[in-house]
Amino acid sequence: MPHLKTWNKLPAGIRQHLMDRMRGRSISIADLNKLRIWVESHPLVPEGEWYKDFGSFKICGEGSYPKTFLLAAQPARGKSV
């Protein structure tokens, strides 16, 4: 299982998409702090599709790359991490 890529190792297009989704989903600073703590733990993620549920939002990815944010009520695909 790969480790989640950190922000500075993401391609520019993925970083921009994630920033757009953070704004569009109105993710709070407190929620982003939860995300930061999780990312700094260098979590292992599955090779395929996965998601992490933070209660008020979800982050979804594939392999070592985070791909998007979902609202709490939106269904996610893949394996829960």
N, C-alpha and C positions, 0 to 999 in steps of 0.2 A: 504494500500500500504506500502511495506517495504522501509526502507532506504537503500541506497547503502552501502555495506560493505567497510570499509576503508582497505587500503593496508595491514596493520598489522593483520587484521582479516580474510584475505583470506587464503584458504588452499595453501600449498606450490606448488602443481601442477598447480593451477590457476595462482599464481604469476609468476611461471617460464614460462608458456605459454604466459602470457601477455608481459613479458620482451622479449621473443623471437619474438613476433609479433611487438613490438615497434621497435626493431632493423630491422626486415625484411621489415617493411613498411616505414622505414626511417622517423619516426616522429620526428620533430625538437624539440629543447629545448623550443622554444616559444610555440609550440603546447602543449607540455607536461605541461607547466605552466598553459595554459587554462584549461587543464584537472584537474590539481591539485586544482585550484580555484573552479572548479565545484564540485569535490569530497569533498573538505573541507566545502562546503555548506550543506553537508548531505542531498542530494536530495532524494526525494521519487521516487521510480521506480515501474512499474507495477509488479504483481506477475509472469506474463508470460514473453515472449520474448519482448525485447525493444532495442532501440538504441538511441544514442545521436550524432547528426551531428555537428562536429566542423568546417566544411568547408573543411579543408584539409585532414581530416580523420574522421572515425566514431568509437565509442566504442559501442559494442553490449553486451547485457547481458540477464540474465534470473533471475527474482526475484531480490534478493539483491546482486547477484553476477555478476560482469563484467566477460565476457567470452573471448572476442577477439577484435582486432582492424581490421578495414577495410580501404582500400584506399578510397578516396573521390568518385571515380567513381563506386565502388563496391556497388551492391544493398544490403540493410539491411532488415532483417525480423523483424516483431513485431511492437510495438507501438513507435512512436517518443516521446522522452521526452525532 
